[in-house]
Amino acid sequence: MRSYFITGGTGFIGRAVVRALLKRQDTERIVCLTRGRPDLLSDYRISYLHGDITEVGLPDGHFTDLIHAAAEANDLLQPDQARYYYTIVEGARRIFEWAHRQQIYRTLFVSSGAVIKGDTIYCQAKRLAEWLMYKLTPSGKLARVFSVVGEEMPIAGQYALGRFIGQGLNGSIQYYESGSVRSYLHVDDCAQWLLTVLEKGHPNKPYDVGASRPITMADLALMVGRMMGVPVEEVLCERYELAKIYLPDAAATRALGVTETISLEDSIRRTIDHLRNTDLEPSAAG
């Protein structure tokens, strides 16, 4: 039987991971660290530890697995960049030292594909967090997640697909042609890939988690516009860019036996249908 301690288990990707674990017969319990999200998943196997990862008392007791997925990736919405950097790095140091003391057999760090080329505060902090994992938990597994789509994805901030859907809910979509190319993996597939890396991955080897189908931002905007039945307009403006070509090299991950089961079109359609039936704050859909 497996017992999991998960940081970030109440976030967009973390919730998908928890849902996937709840479908497994060998999942005995899940403890999630959370800063107080109100709409928590409910199951007799889940309990929650409330607090900030930089100072909360981490639990005693036996855990077979650690999944460290905490960190708000939308760094442009962080008013205190120094605190934001500190939280990612100090949180990683504390959680990996704790895992070593607890002698946790399996550890997975959910990092980001942005560390490869990005130079934001988030990217720099994640790079240092990866180094800390290698130093403090030598048997840990590393997964770098690229672009993900799903029903609970954020629709405010720098993420193009979420922004397009949010704009579409308001009646029109604007994009600018930057030459950027992305690929989008549905969050449920992402969760299965992450758990596969935890189970089968090799230590000291990063595994990219992301879809294979590339798409330009212009084509993505037009696709979302067609699905939502709203006009799409190209505009001239300067926006934050993570990397123009942001695509995974997932050959090592696919060699573990993972596949994509949900197409980009179905992923977007599911997300649109979900958000159309969800009450949103006006700012979230803007």
C-alpha positions in Angstrom: 0.0 0.0 0.0 1.2 3.5 -0.8 1.0 6.7 1.3 1.7 10.0 -0.5 2.8 13.4 0.8 2.0 16.0 -2.0 2.9 19.6 -2.2 0.9 21.5 -4.8 -1.8 18.9 -4.7 -4.5 21.5 -4.7 -3.2 23.3 -7.8 -4.1 22.7 -11.5 -1.8 19.8 -12.2 -1.7 18.6 -8.6 -5.4 18.0 -8.4 -5.2 15.9 -11.6 -2.4 13.8 -9.9 -4.5 13.4 -6.8 -7.5 12.3 -8.8 -5.4 9.7 -10.7 -4.0 8.4 -7.4 -7.6 8.0 -6.0 -8.3 5.6 -8.8 -5.5 3.3 -7.7 -6.3 0.4 -5.4 -3.0 0.6 -3.6 -3.4 4.3 -2.6 -3.9 4.1 1.2 -3.7 7.8 2.1 -2.7 11.1 0.6 -1.7 14.1 2.7 -1.7 17.4 0.7 0.0 20.6 1.8 -2.2 23.6 1.0 -2.2 27.3 1.7 -6.0 27.3 2.1 -7.8 26.6 -1.2 -11.5 26.5 -0.4 -12.7 23.9 -3.0 -10.7 20.9 -1.8 -11.1 17.4 -3.1 -13.0 15.2 -0.7 -12.2 11.5 -0.1 -11.7 9.5 3.1 -8.1 8.8 2.0 -7.2 12.5 1.7 -6.2 14.8 4.5 -4.8 18.4 4.4 -1.9 20.1 6.1 -2.5 23.9 6.0 0.4 26.3 5.9 3.2 27.9 4.0 5.9 25.5 2.7 8.7 27.7 4.0 7.6 27.5 7.6 4.9 24.8 8.2 5.7 21.9 10.4 6.1 18.9 8.1 4.5 15.7 9.2 6.0 12.7 11.0 5.0 9.2 10.2 5.6 6.8 7.3 5.2 7.9 3.7 6.2 5.8 0.8 6.1 8.6 -1.8 6.7 12.4 -2.0 5.5 14.4 -5.0 6.7 18.0 -4.8 4.7 20.1 -7.2 4.2 23.3 -5.3 5.1 26.7 -6.9 2.8 29.2 -8.5 4.1 29.3 -12.1 2.3 32.6 -13.1 5.2 34.7 -11.9 3.9 37.9 -13.6 1.1 38.0 -11.0 3.6 37.9 -8.1 3.9 41.3 -6.5 6.9 40.4 -4.3 9.4 38.8 -6.6 12.1 38.3 -3.9 9.6 36.5 -1.7 8.4 34.4 -4.6 12.0 33.3 -5.4 12.6 32.5 -1.7 9.4 30.4 -1.4 10.4 28.2 -4.4 14.0 27.6 -3.3 13.5 27.4 0.5 10.4 25.2 0.0 12.4 22.8 -2.1 15.3 22.7 0.4 12.9 22.0 3.3 10.9 19.4 1.6 13.9 17.4 0.2 15.7 17.5 3.5 12.5 16.2 5.1 12.2 13.4 2.6 15.8 12.4 3.3 15.2 12.3 7.0 12.0 10.4 6.6 13.7 7.9 4.3 11.0 8.2 1.7 11.6 5.6 -1.0 10.2 7.4 -4.0 10.4 11.1 -4.7 9.2 13.1 -7.7 10.0 16.8 -8.3 7.6 18.4 -10.8 9.7 21.1 -12.4 9.1 23.0 -15.6 10.4 23.0 -19.2 10.9 26.7 -18.8 14.2 26.0 -16.9 15.9 25.0 -20.2 15.8 28.4 -21.8 13.9 30.8 -19.6 15.5 33.6 -17.5 12.6 34.7 -15.3 12.6 34.6 -11.6 10.5 31.4 -11.8 13.0 29.7 -14.1 16.0 30.6 -12.0 14.4 29.5 -8.8 13.3 26.2 -10.4 16.8 25.5 -11.6 18.2 25.9 -8.1 15.3 23.7 -6.8 16.3 21.0 -9.2 19.9 21.2 -8.0 18.7 20.9 -4.4 16.8 17.8 -5.2 19.8 16.1 -6.8 22.0 17.0 -3.8 19.5 16.2 -1.0 17.5 13.2 -2.5 19.9 11.4 -4.9 17.3 8.8 -5.8 14.7 11.4 -6.7 13.0 11.6 -10.1 12.7 14.9 -12.1 9.9 15.7 -14.5 9.8 19.0 -16.5 6.3 19.9 -17.5 5.7 21.9 -20.6 2.3 23.4 -21.7 -0.8 21.8 -20.2 -4.5 22.3 -20.9 -7.5 21.2 -18.8 -10.8 22.1 -17.3 -9.3 23.9 -14.3 -6.5 25.8 -16.1 -5.9 29.4 -15.2 -7.3 31.9 -17.8 -5.6 35.0 -16.5 -1.9 35.7 -16.9 0.8 35.0 -19.4 -0.5 31.6 -20.7 -1.7 31.9 -24.3 -4.3 29.2 -24.5 -5.9 30.1 -21.1 -5.9 33.8 -22.2 -7.5 33.0 -25.5 -10.3 31.0 -23.9 -10.8 33.7 -21.3 -11.1 36.3 -24.0 -13.5 34.1 -26.0 -15.8 34.0 -23.0 -16.0 37.8 -23.3 -16.8 37.6 -27.0 -13.6 38.0 -29.0 -10.0 36.9 -29.2 -6.9 38.9 -29.9 -3.5 37.5 -30.6 -0.2 38.9 -31.8 2.1 37.0 -34.2 5.3 36.4 -32.3 6.5 33.2 -34.1 5.9 31.3 -30.9 5.2 27.6 -31.1 3.8 25.4 -28.3 2.3 22.0 -27.7 -0.4 21.2 -25.2 -0.9 18.0 -23.2 -4.2 17.4 -21.4 -3.8 17.6 -17.6 -5.1 14.1 -17.1 -2.5 12.7 -19.5 0.1 14.9 -17.7 -0.9 13.3 -14.4 -0.4 9.8 -15.7 2.9 10.7 -17.2 4.1 12.2 -13.9 3.1 9.0 -12.0 4.9 6.9 -14.6 8.1 8.9 -14.1 7.7 8.4 -10.4 7.3 4.7 -10.8 9.7 3.9 -13.7 12.0 6.9 -14.2 15.7 6.9 -13.5 17.3 9.2 -11.0 19.5 12.0 -12.3 17.7 12.2 -15.6 15.2 14.8 -16.4 12.0 13.7 -18.2 10.1 16.1 -20.4 6.3 15.9 -20.0 4.5 17.4 -23.0 2.5 16.8 -26.1 4.1 16.1 -29.5 1.9 18.2 -31.8 3.3 21.8 -32.3 1.0 24.7 -33.0 1.7 28.4 -33.6 -0.1 31.0 -31.5 -2.0 32.3 -34.5 -3.3 28.8 -35.4 -4.2 28.2 -31.7 -6.1 31.5 -31.5 -8.0 30.6 -34.7 -8.8 27.1 -33.4 -10.2 28.5 -30.1 -12.2 31.1 -32.0 -13.8 28.6 -34.3 -14.7 26.3 -31.3 -16.2 29.2 -29.4 -17.8 30.9 -32.4 -16.2 34.3 -31.7 -14.1 36.6 -33.9 -10.3 36.5 -33.8 -8.2 39.5 -34.5 -4.4 39.9 -34.9 -3.0 42.9 -33.0 0.4 44.6 -32.7 1.7 44.7 -29.2 4.6 43.6 -27.1 4.0 40.8 -24.6 6.0 38.6 -22.2 7.5 35.6 -24.0 8.8 32.5 -22.2 10.5 31.1 -25.3 9.5 31.3 -28.9 9.9 27.6 -29.5 8.7 25.8 -26.3 8.5 22.2 -27.2 9.4 19.1 -25.2 11.8 16.4 -26.1 9.7 13.6 -24.6 11.4 10.6 -26.2 12.8 9.4 -22.8 9.4 9.8 -21.2 7.6 8.0 -24.0 10.1 5.1 -23.7 8.6 4.5 -20.2 5.3 3.6 -22.0 3.2 6.8 -21.8 0.9 8.0 -24.6 -1.4 10.9 -25.3 -5.0 9.8 -25.0 -6.8 13.2 -25.4 -6.3 15.2 -28.6 -5.7 19.0 -28.6 -9.2 19.6 -30.0 -10.9 17.5 -27.4 -8.8 19.1 -24.6 -9.8 22.6 -25.7 -13.4 21.6 -26.2 -13.6 20.1 -22.7 -12.0 23.1 -21.2 -14.4 25.5 -23.0 -17.5 23.5 -22.0 -16.4 23.4 -18.4 -15.6 27.1 -18.1 -18.9 28.0 -19.8 -20.7 26.2 -17.0 -18.6 27.7 -14.2 -19.1 31.0 -12.5 -16.1 33.2 -13.1 -15.0 36.5 -11.7 -15.1 39.2 -14.4 -11.3 39.7 -14.1 -10.7 35.9 -14.5 -12.3 35.9 -17.9 -10.7 39.1 -19.1 
